[in-house]
Amino acid sequence: MKWTHSEDIGTALAEKFPGVDPLTIRFTDLRERVLALEDFDDDPKTSNESKLEAIQMAWYEEFKDAQ
C-alpha cells in the first residue's frame, strides 16, 4: 500500500485496531500506525497532512460502520 491508498489503509487500520476511534488519534501517531502496517510500502518522507487526513477519514468510515 502507498500513502494514496487511503481506503485500503483505513480498512487495514480498522482491522488492526478495532474499537479505536480514529478521530482521537493525533496525526503523528496515525503516521506511525500506518508505517507499522505489514502491507505498507511507501516512502515515509512523502506523508503529509492531506494524505493523513484522507486515511483518517477512511478509517473513520470503517469505524462508524462497525458500531
mmCIF file as Biopython writes it, N, C-alpha, C and O atoms, coordinates in Angstrom:
data_model
#
loop_
_atom_site.group_PDB
_atom_site.id
_atom_site.type_symbol
_atom_site.label_atom_id
_atom_site.label_alt_id
_atom_site.label_comp_id
_atom_site.label_asym_id
_atom_site.label_entity_id
_atom_site.label_seq_id
_atom_site.pdbx_PDB_ins_code
_atom_site.Cartn_x
_atom_site.Cartn_y
_atom_site.Cartn_z
_atom_site.occupancy
_atom_site.B_iso_or_equiv
_atom_site.auth_seq_id
_atom_site.auth_asym_id
_atom_site.pdbx_PDB_model_num
ATOM 1   N N  . MET A ? 1  ? 0.836   -1.182 0.000  1.0 0.0 1  A 1 
ATOM 2   C CA . MET A ? 1  ? 0.000   0.000  0.000  1.0 0.0 1  A 1 
ATOM 3   C C  . MET A ? 1  ? 0.881   1.246  0.000  1.0 0.0 1  A 1 
ATOM 4   O O  . MET A ? 1  ? 1.991   1.254  0.534  1.0 0.0 1  A 1 
ATOM 5   N N  . LYS A ? 2  ? 0.363   2.265  -0.600 1.0 0.0 2  A 1 
ATOM 6   C CA . LYS A ? 2  ? 1.032   3.569  -0.680 1.0 0.0 2  A 1 
ATOM 7   C C  . LYS A ? 2  ? 0.188   4.598  0.075  1.0 0.0 2  A 1 
ATOM 8   O O  . LYS A ? 2  ? -0.968  4.342  0.409  1.0 0.0 2  A 1 
ATOM 9   N N  . TRP A ? 3  ? 0.782   5.765  0.339  1.0 0.0 3  A 1 
ATOM 10  C CA . TRP A ? 3  ? 0.067   6.822  1.065  1.0 0.0 3  A 1 
ATOM 11  C C  . TRP A ? 3  ? -1.256  7.179  0.395  1.0 0.0 3  A 1 
ATOM 12  O O  . TRP A ? 3  ? -2.210  7.556  1.076  1.0 0.0 3  A 1 
ATOM 13  N N  . THR A ? 4  ? -1.324  7.067  -0.915 1.0 0.0 4  A 1 
ATOM 14  C CA . THR A ? 4  ? -2.536  7.456  -1.637 1.0 0.0 4  A 1 
ATOM 15  C C  . THR A ? 4  ? -3.637  6.399  -1.597 1.0 0.0 4  A 1 
ATOM 16  O O  . THR A ? 4  ? -4.741  6.645  -2.082 1.0 0.0 4  A 1 
ATOM 17  N N  . HIS A ? 5  ? -3.358  5.245  -1.036 1.0 0.0 5  A 1 
ATOM 18  C CA . HIS A ? 5  ? -4.358  4.170  -0.929 1.0 0.0 5  A 1 
ATOM 19  C C  . HIS A ? 5  ? -5.120  4.302  0.384  1.0 0.0 5  A 1 
ATOM 20  O O  . HIS A ? 5  ? -5.153  3.372  1.189  1.0 0.0 5  A 1 
ATOM 21  N N  . SER A ? 6  ? -5.730  5.462  0.593  1.0 0.0 6  A 1 
ATOM 22  C CA . SER A ? 6  ? -6.347  5.772  1.886  1.0 0.0 6  A 1 
ATOM 23  C C  . SER A ? 6  ? -7.422  4.778  2.296  1.0 0.0 6  A 1 
ATOM 24  O O  . SER A ? 6  ? -7.503  4.418  3.470  1.0 0.0 6  A 1 
ATOM 25  N N  . GLU A ? 7  ? -8.243  4.330  1.368  1.0 0.0 7  A 1 
ATOM 26  C CA . GLU A ? 7  ? -9.311  3.396  1.728  1.0 0.0 7  A 1 
ATOM 27  C C  . GLU A ? 7  ? -8.741  2.050  2.175  1.0 0.0 7  A 1 
ATOM 28  O O  . GLU A ? 7  ? -9.211  1.475  3.156  1.0 0.0 7  A 1 
ATOM 29  N N  . ASP A ? 8  ? -7.746  1.550  1.472  1.0 0.0 8  A 1 
ATOM 30  C CA . ASP A ? 8  ? -7.119  0.285  1.863  1.0 0.0 8  A 1 
ATOM 31  C C  . ASP A ? 8  ? -6.432  0.412  3.217  1.0 0.0 8  A 1 
ATOM 32  O O  . ASP A ? 8  ? -6.512  -0.491 4.051  1.0 0.0 8  A 1 
ATOM 33  N N  . ILE A ? 9  ? -5.763  1.528  3.428  1.0 0.0 9  A 1 
ATOM 34  C CA . ILE A ? 9  ? -5.082  1.750  4.701  1.0 0.0 9  A 1 
ATOM 35  C C  . ILE A ? 9  ? -6.113  1.890  5.819  1.0 0.0 9  A 1 
ATOM 36  O O  . ILE A ? 9  ? -5.934  1.338  6.905  1.0 0.0 9  A 1 
ATOM 37  N N  . GLY A ? 10 ? -7.186  2.623  5.555  1.0 0.0 10 A 1 
ATOM 38  C CA . GLY A ? 10 ? -8.250  2.778  6.549  1.0 0.0 10 A 1 
ATOM 39  C C  . GLY A ? 10 ? -8.841  1.442  6.964  1.0 0.0 10 A 1 
ATOM 40  O O  . GLY A ? 10 ? -9.095  1.213  8.146  1.0 0.0 10 A 1 
ATOM 41  N N  . THR A ? 11 ? -9.060  0.565  6.003  1.0 0.0 11 A 1 
ATOM 42  C CA . THR A ? 11 ? -9.579  -0.770 6.303  1.0 0.0 11 A 1 
ATOM 43  C C  . THR A ? 11 ? -8.580  -1.565 7.130  1.0 0.0 11 A 1 
ATOM 44  O O  . THR A ? 11 ? -8.959  -2.218 8.102  1.0 0.0 11 A 1 
ATOM 45  N N  . ALA A ? 12 ? -7.314  -1.515 6.751  1.0 0.0 12 A 1 
ATOM 46  C CA . ALA A ? 12 ? -6.277  -2.244 7.483  1.0 0.0 12 A 1 
ATOM 47  C C  . ALA A ? 12 ? -6.153  -1.741 8.922  1.0 0.0 12 A 1 
ATOM 48  O O  . ALA A ? 12 ? -5.986  -2.535 9.847  1.0 0.0 12 A 1 
ATOM 49  N N  . LEU A ? 13 ? -6.235  -0.429 9.108  1.0 0.0 13 A 1 
ATOM 50  C CA . LEU A ? 13 ? -6.151  0.126  10.461 1.0 0.0 13 A 1 
ATOM 51  C C  . LEU A ? 13 ? -7.363  -0.269 11.297 1.0 0.0 13 A 1 
ATOM 52  O O  . LEU A ? 13 ? -7.228  -0.563 12.485 1.0 0.0 13 A 1 
ATOM 53  N N  . ALA A ? 14 ? -8.542  -0.279 10.688 1.0 0.0 14 A 1 
ATOM 54  C CA . ALA A ? 14 ? -9.758  -0.677 11.395 1.0 0.0 14 A 1 
ATOM 55  C C  . ALA A ? 14 ? -9.670  -2.133 11.848 1.0 0.0 14 A 1 
ATOM 56  O O  . ALA A ? 14 ? -10.143 -2.481 12.930 1.0 0.0 14 A 1 
ATOM 57  N N  . GLU A ? 15 ? -9.068  -2.972 11.023 1.0 0.0 15 A 1 
ATOM 58  C CA . GLU A ? 15 ? -8.907  -4.386 11.380 1.0 0.0 15 A 1 
ATOM 59  C C  . GLU A ? 15 ? -7.843  -4.566 12.462 1.0 0.0 15 A 1 
ATOM 60  O O  . GLU A ? 15 ? -7.997  -5.406 13.349 1.0 0.0 15 A 1 
ATOM 61  N N  . LYS A ? 16 ? -6.780  -3.791 12.396 1.0 0.0 16 A 1 
ATOM 62  C CA . LYS A ? 16 ? -5.688  -3.931 13.351 1.0 0.0 16 A 1 
ATOM 63  C C  . LYS A ? 16 ? -6.016  -3.294 14.703 1.0 0.0 16 A 1 
ATOM 64  O O  . LYS A ? 16 ? -5.538  -3.753 15.740 1.0 0.0 16 A 1 
ATOM 65  N N  . PHE A ? 17 ? -6.829  -2.240 14.688 1.0 0.0 17 A 1 
ATOM 66  C CA . PHE A ? 17 ? -7.174  -1.511 15.909 1.0 0.0 17 A 1 
ATOM 67  C C  . PHE A ? 17 ? -8.690  -1.398 16.058 1.0 0.0 17 A 1 
ATOM 68  O O  . PHE A ? 17 ? -9.237  -0.296 16.007 1.0 0.0 17 A 1 
ATOM 69  N N  . PRO A ? 18 ? -9.372  -2.529 16.243 1.0 0.0 18 A 1 
ATOM 70  C CA . PRO A ? 18 ? -10.835 -2.490 16.343 1.0 0.0 18 A 1 
ATOM 71  C C  . PRO A ? 18 ? -11.271 -1.694 17.579 1.0 0.0 18 A 1 
ATOM 72  O O  . PRO A ? 18 ? -10.667 -1.793 18.647 1.0 0.0 18 A 1 
ATOM 73  N N  . GLY A ? 19 ? -12.318 -0.918 17.408 1.0 0.0 19 A 1 
ATOM 74  C CA . GLY A ? 19 ? -12.859 -0.157 18.524 1.0 0.0 19 A 1 
ATOM 75  C C  . GLY A ? 19 ? -12.163 1.159  18.795 1.0 0.0 19 A 1 
ATOM 76  O O  . GLY A ? 19 ? -12.617 1.923  19.648 1.0 0.0 19 A 1 
ATOM 77  N N  . VAL A ? 20 ? -11.067 1.454  18.093 1.0 0.0 20 A 1 
ATOM 78  C CA . VAL A ? 20 ? -10.356 2.712  18.284 1.0 0.0 20 A 1 
ATOM 79  C C  . VAL A ? 20 ? -10.988 3.773  17.386 1.0 0.0 20 A 1 
ATOM 80  O O  . VAL A ? 20 ? -11.069 3.603  16.170 1.0 0.0 20 A 1 
ATOM 81  N N  . ASP A ? 21 ? -11.433 4.863  17.994 1.0 0.0 21 A 1 
ATOM 82  C CA . ASP A ? 21 ? -11.995 5.973  17.228 1.0 0.0 21 A 1 
ATOM 83  C C  . ASP A ? 21 ? -10.835 6.739  16.593 1.0 0.0 21 A 1 
ATOM 84  O O  . ASP A ? 21 ? -10.050 7.365  17.306 1.0 0.0 21 A 1 
ATOM 85  N N  . PRO A ? 22 ? -10.717 6.700  15.275 1.0 0.0 22 A 1 
ATOM 86  C CA . PRO A ? 22 ? -9.585  7.349  14.615 1.0 0.0 22 A 1 
ATOM 87  C C  . PRO A ? 22 ? -9.561  8.863  14.797 1.0 0.0 22 A 1 
ATOM 88  O O  . PRO A ? 22 ? -8.517  9.488  14.609 1.0 0.0 22 A 1 
ATOM 89  N N  . LEU A ? 23 ? -10.680 9.455  15.155 1.0 0.0 23 A 1 
ATOM 90  C CA . LEU A ? 23 ? -10.698 10.898 15.364 1.0 0.0 23 A 1 
ATOM 91  C C  . LEU A ? 23 ? -10.001 11.293 16.658 1.0 0.0 23 A 1 
ATOM 92  O O  . LEU A ? 23 ? -9.772  12.478 16.903 1.0 0.0 23 A 1 
ATOM 93  N N  . THR A ? 24 ? -9.662  10.310 17.491 1.0 0.0 24 A 1 
ATOM 94  C CA . THR A ? 24 ? -8.944  10.591 18.737 1.0 0.0 24 A 1 
ATOM 95  C C  . THR A ? 24 ? -7.435  10.416 18.574 1.0 0.0 24 A 1 
ATOM 96  O O  . THR A ? 24 ? -6.684  10.621 19.527 1.0 0.0 24 A 1 
ATOM 97  N N  . ILE A ? 25 ? -6.990  10.041 17.384 1.0 0.0 25 A 1 
ATOM 98  C CA . ILE A ? 25 ? -5.573  9.766  17.127 1.0 0.0 25 A 1 
ATOM 99  C C  . ILE A ? 25 ? -4.912  11.007 16.511 1.0 0.0 25 A 1 
ATOM 100 O O  . ILE A ? 25 ? -5.409  11.556 15.528 1.0 0.0 25 A 1 
ATOM 101 N N  . ARG A ? 26 ? -3.811  11.435 17.084 1.0 0.0 26 A 1 
ATOM 102 C CA . ARG A ? 26 ? -3.047  12.547 16.506 1.0 0.0 26 A 1 
ATOM 103 C C  . ARG A ? 26 ? -2.396  12.091 15.200 1.0 0.0 26 A 1 
ATOM 104 O O  . ARG A ? 26 ? -2.103  10.906 15.034 1.0 0.0 26 A 1 
ATOM 105 N N  . PHE A ? 27 ? -2.170  13.019 14.281 1.0 0.0 27 A 1 
ATOM 106 C CA . PHE A ? 27 ? -1.573  12.672 13.000 1.0 0.0 27 A 1 
ATOM 107 C C  . PHE A ? 27 ? -0.189  12.044 13.162 1.0 0.0 27 A 1 
ATOM 108 O O  . PHE A ? 27 ? 0.180   11.167 12.380 1.0 0.0 27 A 1 
ATOM 109 N N  . THR A ? 28 ? 0.578   12.473 14.155 1.0 0.0 28 A 1 
ATOM 110 C CA . THR A ? 28 ? 1.897   11.870 14.359 1.0 0.0 28 A 1 
ATOM 111 C C  . THR A ? 28 ? 1.764   10.401 14.728 1.0 0.0 28 A 1 
ATOM 112 O O  . THR A ? 28 ? 2.549   9.569  14.273 1.0 0.0 28 A 1 
ATOM 113 N N  . ASP A ? 29 ? 0.768   10.078 15.556 1.0 0.0 29 A 1 
ATOM 114 C CA . ASP A ? 29 ? 0.535   8.682  15.928 1.0 0.0 29 A 1 
ATOM 115 C C  . ASP A ? 29 ? -0.072  7.898  14.766 1.0 0.0 29 A 1 
ATOM 116 O O  . ASP A ? 29 ? 0.262   6.731  14.560 1.0 0.0 29 A 1 
ATOM 117 N N  . LEU A ? 30 ? -0.953  8.533  14.017 1.0 0.0 30 A 1 
ATOM 118 C CA . LEU A ? 30 ? -1.547  7.889  12.844 1.0 0.0 30 A 1 
ATOM 119 C C  . LEU A ? 30 ? -0.460  7.510  11.847 1.0 0.0 30 A 1 
ATOM 120 O O  . LEU A ? 30 ? -0.465  6.408  11.299 1.0 0.0 30 A 1 
ATOM 121 N N  . ARG A ? 31 ? 0.461   8.419  11.620 1.0 0.0 31 A 1 
ATOM 122 C CA . ARG A ? 31 ? 1.556   8.162  10.689 1.0 0.0 31 A 1 
ATOM 123 C C  . ARG A ? 31 ? 2.353   6.937  11.129 1.0 0.0 31 A 1 
ATOM 124 O O  . ARG A ? 31 ? 2.694   6.087  10.307 1.0 0.0 31 A 1 
ATOM 125 N N  . GLU A ? 32 ? 2.645   6.847  12.412 1.0 0.0 32 A 1 
ATOM 126 C CA . GLU A ? 32 ? 3.397   5.696  12.933 1.0 0.0 32 A 1 
ATOM 127 C C  . GLU A ? 32 ? 2.614   4.401  12.772 1.0 0.0 32 A 1 
ATOM 128 O O  . GLU A ? 32 ? 3.197   3.364  12.454 1.0 0.0 32 A 1 
ATOM 129 N N  . ARG A ? 33 ? 1.320   4.445  12.983 1.0 0.0 33 A 1 
ATOM 130 C CA . ARG A ? 33 ? 0.489   3.241  12.811 1.0 0.0 33 A 1 
ATOM 131 C C  . ARG A ? 33 ? 0.464   2.793  11.350 1.0 0.0 33 A 1 
ATOM 132 O O  . ARG A ? 33 ? 0.507   1.597  11.059 1.0 0.0 33 A 1 
ATOM 133 N N  . VAL A ? 34 ? 0.394   3.748  10.446 1.0 0.0 34 A 1 
ATOM 134 C CA . VAL A ? 34 ? 0.412   3.418  9.016  1.0 0.0 34 A 1 
ATOM 135 C C  . VAL A ? 34 ? 1.749   2.778  8.649  1.0 0.0 34 A 1 
ATOM 136 O O  . VAL A ? 34 ? 1.788   1.747  7.978  1.0 0.0 34 A 1 
ATOM 137 N N  . LEU A ? 35 ? 2.834   3.392  9.090  1.0 0.0 35 A 1 
ATOM 138 C CA . LEU A ? 35 ? 4.165   2.862  8.770  1.0 0.0 35 A 1 
ATOM 139 C C  . LEU A ? 35 ? 4.363   1.455  9.318  1.0 0.0 35 A 1 
ATOM 140 O O  . LEU A ? 35 ? 5.141   0.678  8.764  1.0 0.0 35 A 1 
ATOM 141 N N  . ALA A ? 36 ? 3.664   1.119  10.403 1.0 0.0 36 A 1 
ATOM 142 C CA . ALA A ? 36 ? 3.804   -0.201 11.021 1.0 0.0 36 A 1 
ATOM 143 C C  . ALA A ? 36 ? 2.957   -1.281 10.344 1.0 0.0 36 A 1 
ATOM 144 O O  . ALA A ? 36 ? 3.106   -2.462 10.655 1.0 0.0 36 A 1 
ATOM 145 N N  . LEU A ? 37 ? 2.078   -0.894 9.433  1.0 0.0 37 A 1 
ATOM 146 C CA . LEU A ? 37 ? 1.256   -1.893 8.738  1.0 0.0 37 A 1 
ATOM 147 C C  . LEU A ? 37 ? 2.137   -2.792 7.882  1.0 0.0 37 A 1 
ATOM 148 O O  . LEU A ? 37 ? 3.036   -2.322 7.183  1.0 0.0 37 A 1 
ATOM 149 N N  . GLU A ? 38 ? 1.869   -4.069 7.946  1.0 0.0 38 A 1 
ATOM 150 C CA . GLU A ? 38 ? 2.683   -5.055 7.227  1.0 0.0 38 A 1 
ATOM 151 C C  . GLU A ? 38 ? 2.717   -4.820 5.722  1.0 0.0 38 A 1 
ATOM 152 O O  . GLU A ? 38 ? 3.762   -4.985 5.092  1.0 0.0 38 A 1 
ATOM 153 N N  . ASP A ? 39 ? 1.584   -4.438 5.142  1.0 0.0 39 A 1 
ATOM 154 C CA . ASP A ? 39 ? 1.490   -4.283 3.690  1.0 0.0 39 A 1 
ATOM 155 C C  . ASP A ? 39 ? 1.825   -2.878 3.203  1.0 0.0 39 A 1 
ATOM 156 O O  . ASP A ? 39 ? 1.738   -2.599 2.008  1.0 0.0 39 A 1 
ATOM 157 N N  . PHE A ? 40 ? 2.206   -1.996 4.117  1.0 0.0 40 A 1 
ATOM 158 C CA . PHE A ? 40 ? 2.529   -0.631 3.709  1.0 0.0 40 A 1 
ATOM 159 C C  . PHE A ? 40 ? 3.953   -0.578 3.179  1.0 0.0 40 A 1 
ATOM 160 O O  . PHE A ? 40 ? 4.891   -1.053 3.819  1.0 0.0 40 A 1 
ATOM 161 N N  . ASP A ? 41 ? 4.094   0.011  1.991  1.0 0.0 41 A 1 
ATOM 162 C CA . ASP A ? 41 ? 5.408   0.078  1.354  1.0 0.0 41 A 1 
ATOM 163 C C  . ASP A ? 41 ? 5.519   1.380  0.558  1.0 0.0 41 A 1 
ATOM 164 O O  . ASP A ? 41 ? 5.355   1.402  -0.662 1.0 0.0 41 A 1 
ATOM 165 N N  . ASP A ? 42 ? 5.801   2.456  1.281  1.0 0.0 42 A 1 
ATOM 166 C CA . ASP A ? 42 ? 5.967   3.749  0.624  1.0 0.0 42 A 1 
ATOM 167 C C  . ASP A ? 42 ? 6.996   4.550  1.422  1.0 0.0 42 A 1 
ATOM 168 O O  . ASP A ? 42 ? 7.339   4.193  2.549  1.0 0.0 42 A 1 
ATOM 169 N N  . ASP A ? 43 ? 7.467   5.607  0.838  1.0 0.0 43 A 1 
ATOM 170 C CA . ASP A ? 43 ? 8.480   6.452  1.456  1.0 0.0 43 A 1 
ATOM 171 C C  . ASP A ? 43 ? 7.857   7.225  2.623  1.0 0.0 43 A 1 
ATOM 172 O O  . ASP A ? 43 ? 6.933   8.009  2.405  1.0 0.0 43 A 1 
ATOM 173 N N  . PRO A ? 44 ? 8.333   7.029  3.844  1.0 0.0 44 A 1 
ATOM 174 C CA . PRO A ? 44 ? 7.787   7.758  4.995  1.0 0.0 44 A 1 
ATOM 175 C C  . PRO A ? 44 ? 7.865   9.274  4.833  1.0 0.0 44 A 1 
ATOM 176 O O  . PRO A ? 44 ? 7.046   10.000 5.396  1.0 0.0 44 A 1 
ATOM 177 N N  . LYS A ? 45 ? 8.829   9.748  4.078  1.0 0.0 45 A 1 
ATOM 178 C CA . LYS A ? 45 ? 9.018   11.188 3.899  1.0 0.0 45 A 1 
ATOM 179 C C  . LYS A ? 45 ? 7.942   11.835 3.030  1.0 0.0 45 A 1 
ATOM 180 O O  . LYS A ? 45 ? 7.812   13.059 3.018  1.0 0.0 45 A 1 
ATOM 181 N N  . THR A ? 46 ? 7.174   11.030 2.306  1.0 0.0 46 A 1 
ATOM 182 C CA . THR A ? 46 ? 6.172   11.601 1.407  1.0 0.0 46 A 1 
ATOM 183 C C  . THR A ? 46 ? 4.795   11.733 2.046  1.0 0.0 46 A 1 
ATOM 184 O O  . THR A ? 46 ? 3.831   12.102 1.376  1.0 0.0 46 A 1 
ATOM 185 N N  . SER A ? 47 ? 4.700   11.433 3.333  1.0 0.0 47 A 1 
ATOM 186 C CA . SER A ? 47 ? 3.415   11.647 4.004  1.0 0.0 47 A 1 
ATOM 187 C C  . SER A ? 47 ? 3.204   13.141 4.205  1.0 0.0 47 A 1 
ATOM 188 O O  . SER A ? 47 ? 4.161   13.908 4.314  1.0 0.0 47 A 1 
ATOM 189 N N  . ASN A ? 48 ? 1.948   13.538 4.252  1.0 0.0 48 A 1 
ATOM 190 C CA . ASN A ? 48 ? 1.631   14.935 4.551  1.0 0.0 48 A 1 
ATOM 191 C C  . ASN A ? 48 ? 0.248   14.989 5.187  1.0 0.0 48 A 1 
ATOM 192 O O  . ASN A ? 48 ? -0.448  13.978 5.278  1.0 0.0 48 A 1 
ATOM 193 N N  . GLU A ? 49 ? -0.135  16.170 5.619  1.0 0.0 49 A 1 
ATOM 194 C CA . GLU A ? 49 ? -1.384  16.316 6.354  1.0 0.0 49 A 1 
ATOM 195 C C  . GLU A ? 49 ? -2.599  15.886 5.531  1.0 0.0 49 A 1 
ATOM 196 O O  . GLU A ? 49 ? -3.504  15.245 6.065  1.0 0.0 49 A 1 
ATOM 197 N N  . SER A ? 50 ? -2.632  16.223 4.264  1.0 0.0 50 A 1 
ATOM 198 C CA . SER A ? 50 ? -3.806  15.866 3.458  1.0 0.0 50 A 1 
ATOM 199 C C  . SER A ? 50 ? -3.919  14.350 3.260  1.0 0.0 50 A 1 
ATOM 200 O O  . SER A ? 50 ? -5.025  13.809 3.265  1.0 0.0 50 A 1 
ATOM 201 N N  . LYS A ? 51 ? -2.800  13.673 3.089  1.0 0.0 51 A 1 
ATOM 202 C CA . LYS A ? 51 ? -2.826  12.214 2.954  1.0 0.0 51 A 1 
ATOM 203 C C  . LYS A ? 51 ? -3.261  11.560 4.264  1.0 0.0 51 A 1 
ATOM 204 O O  . LYS A ? 51 ? -4.050  10.615 4.262  1.0 0.0 51 A 1 
ATOM 205 N N  . LEU A ? 52 ? -2.747  12.066 5.368  1.0 0.0 52 A 1 
ATOM 206 C CA . LEU A ? 52 ? -3.122  11.515 6.672  1.0 0.0 52 A 1 
ATOM 207 C C  . LEU A ? 52 ? -4.592  11.781 6.989  1.0 0.0 52 A 1 
ATOM 208 O O  . LEU A ? 52 ? -5.267  10.938 7.580  1.0 0.0 52 A 1 
ATOM 209 N N  . GLU A ? 53 ? -5.078  12.941 6.598  1.0 0.0 53 A 1 
ATOM 210 C CA . GLU A ? 53 ? -6.492  13.247 6.814  1.0 0.0 53 A 1 
ATOM 211 C C  . GLU A ? 53 ? -7.377  12.300 5.999  1.0 0.0 53 A 1 
ATOM 212 O O  . GLU A ? 53 ? -8.400  11.832 6.499  1.0 0.0 53 A 1 
ATOM 213 N N  . ALA A ? 54 ? -7.002  12.019 4.772  1.0 0.0 54 A 1 
ATOM 214 C CA . ALA A ? 54 ? -7.770  11.095 3.934  1.0 0.0 54 A 1 
ATOM 215 C C  . ALA A ? 54 ? -7.775  9.701  4.551  1.0 0.0 54 A 1 
ATOM 216 O O  . ALA A ? 54 ? -8.800  9.019  4.541  1.0 0.0 54 A 1 
ATOM 217 N N  . ILE A ? 55 ? -6.641  9.278  5.084  1.0 0.0 55 A 1 
ATOM 218 C CA . ILE A ? 55 ? -6.551  7.973  5.737  1.0 0.0 55 A 1 
ATOM 219 C C  . ILE A ? 55 ? -7.427  7.957  6.991  1.0 0.0 55 A 1 
ATOM 220 O O  . ILE A ? 55 ? -8.150  6.992  7.241  1.0 0.0 55 A 1 
ATOM 221 N N  . GLN A ? 56 ? -7.354  9.035  7.775  1.0 0.0 56 A 1 
ATOM 222 C CA . GLN A ? 56 ? -8.146  9.118  8.999  1.0 0.0 56 A 1 
ATOM 223 C C  . GLN A ? 56 ? -9.645  9.031  8.675  1.0 0.0 56 A 1 
ATOM 224 O O  . GLN A ? 56 ? -10.391 8.339  9.368  1.0 0.0 56 A 1 
ATOM 225 N N  . MET A ? 57 ? -10.078 9.725  7.632  1.0 0.0 57 A 1 
ATOM 226 C CA . MET A ? 57 ? -11.492 9.710  7.266  1.0 0.0 57 A 1 
ATOM 227 C C  . MET A ? 57 ? -11.918 8.334  6.748  1.0 0.0 57 A 1 
ATOM 228 O O  . MET A ? 57 ? -13.026 7.882  7.034  1.0 0.0 57 A 1 
ATOM 229 N N  . ALA A ? 58 ? -11.052 7.673  5.995  1.0 0.0 58 A 1 
ATOM 230 C CA . ALA A ? 58 ? -11.369 6.323  5.516  1.0 0.0 58 A 1 
ATOM 231 C C  . ALA A ? 58 ? -11.473 5.360  6.698  1.0 0.0 58 A 1 
ATOM 232 O O  . ALA A ? 58 ? -12.370 4.518  6.735  1.0 0.0 58 A 1 
ATOM 233 N N  . TRP A ? 59 ? -10.571 5.481  7.650  1.0 0.0 59 A 1 
ATOM 234 C CA . TRP A ? 59 ? -10.609 4.651  8.853  1.0 0.0 59 A 1 
ATOM 235 C C  . TRP A ? 59 ? -11.877 4.962  9.643  1.0 0.0 59 A 1 
ATOM 236 O O  . TRP A ? 59 ? -12.527 4.052  10.157 1.0 0.0 59 A 1 
ATOM 237 N N  . TYR A ? 60 ? -12.229 6.239  9.741  1.0 0.0 60 A 1 
ATOM 238 C CA . TYR A ? 60 ? -13.427 6.633  10.476 1.0 0.0 60 A 1 
ATOM 239 C C  . TYR A ? 60 ? -14.683 6.032  9.850  1.0 0.0 60 A 1 
ATOM 240 O O  . TYR A ? 60 ? -15.593 5.626  10.573 1.0 0.0 60 A 1 
ATOM 241 N N  . GLU A ? 61 ? -14.749 5.968  8.543  1.0 0.0 61 A 1 
ATOM 242 C CA . GLU A ? 61 ? -15.899 5.350  7.866  1.0 0.0 61 A 1 
ATOM 243 C C  . GLU A ? 61 ? -16.007 3.875  8.270  1.0 0.0 61 A 1 
ATOM 244 O O  . GLU A ? 61 ? -17.102 3.379  8.534  1.0 0.0 61 A 1 
ATOM 245 N N  . GLU A ? 62 ? -14.877 3.185  8.316  1.0 0.0 62 A 1 
ATOM 246 C CA . GLU A ? 62 ? -14.869 1.783  8.751  1.0 0.0 62 A 1 
ATOM 247 C C  . GLU A ? 62 ? -15.297 1.679  10.210 1.0 0.0 62 A 1 
ATOM 248 O O  . GLU A ? 62 ? -16.066 0.790  10.575 1.0 0.0 62 A 1 
ATOM 249 N N  . PHE A ? 63 ? -14.800 2.583  11.039 1.0 0.0 63 A 1 
ATOM 250 C CA . PHE A ? 63 ? -15.134 2.610  12.461 1.0 0.0 63 A 1 
ATOM 251 C C  . PHE A ? 63 ? -16.634 2.804  12.653 1.0 0.0 63 A 1 
ATOM 252 O O  . PHE A ? 63 ? -17.254 2.093  13.444 1.0 0.0 63 A 1 
ATOM 253 N N  . LYS A ? 64 ? -17.228 3.771  11.930 1.0 0.0 64 A 1 
ATOM 254 C CA . LYS A ? 64 ? -18.667 4.027  12.039 1.0 0.0 64 A 1 
ATOM 255 C C  . LYS A ? 64 ? -19.483 2.822  11.625 1.0 0.0 64 A 1 
ATOM 256 O O  . LYS A ? 64 ? -20.476 2.486  12.270 1.0 0.0 64 A 1 
ATOM 257 N N  . ASP A ? 65 ? -19.065 2.165  10.541 1.0 0.0 65 A 1 
ATOM 258 C CA . ASP A ? 65 ? -19.800 1.002  10.037 1.0 0.0 65 A 1 
ATOM 259 C C  . ASP A ? 65 ? -19.782 -0.146 11.033 1.0 0.0 65 A 1 
ATOM 260 O O  . ASP A ? 65 ? -20.707 -0.957 11.066 1.0 0.0 65 A 1 
ATOM 261 N N  . ALA A ? 66 ? -18.735 -0.218 11.843 1.0 0.0 66 A 1 
ATOM 262 C CA . ALA A ? 66 ? -18.591 -1.318 12.803 1.0 0.0 66 A 1 
ATOM 263 C C  . ALA A ? 66 ? -19.387 -1.068 14.093 1.0 0.0 66 A 1 
ATOM 264 O O  . ALA A ? 66 ? -19.582 -1.982 14.895 1.0 0.0 66 A 1 
ATOM 265 N N  . GLN A ? 67 ? -19.836 0.159  14.281 1.0 0.0 67 A 1 
ATOM 266 C CA . GLN A ? 67 ? -20.555 0.489  15.526 1.0 0.0 67 A 1 
ATOM 267 C C  . GLN A ? 67 ? -21.976 0.025  15.496 1.0 0.0 67 A 1 
ATOM 268 O O  . GLN A ? 67 ? -22.711 0.226  16.463 1.0 0.0 67 A 1 
#
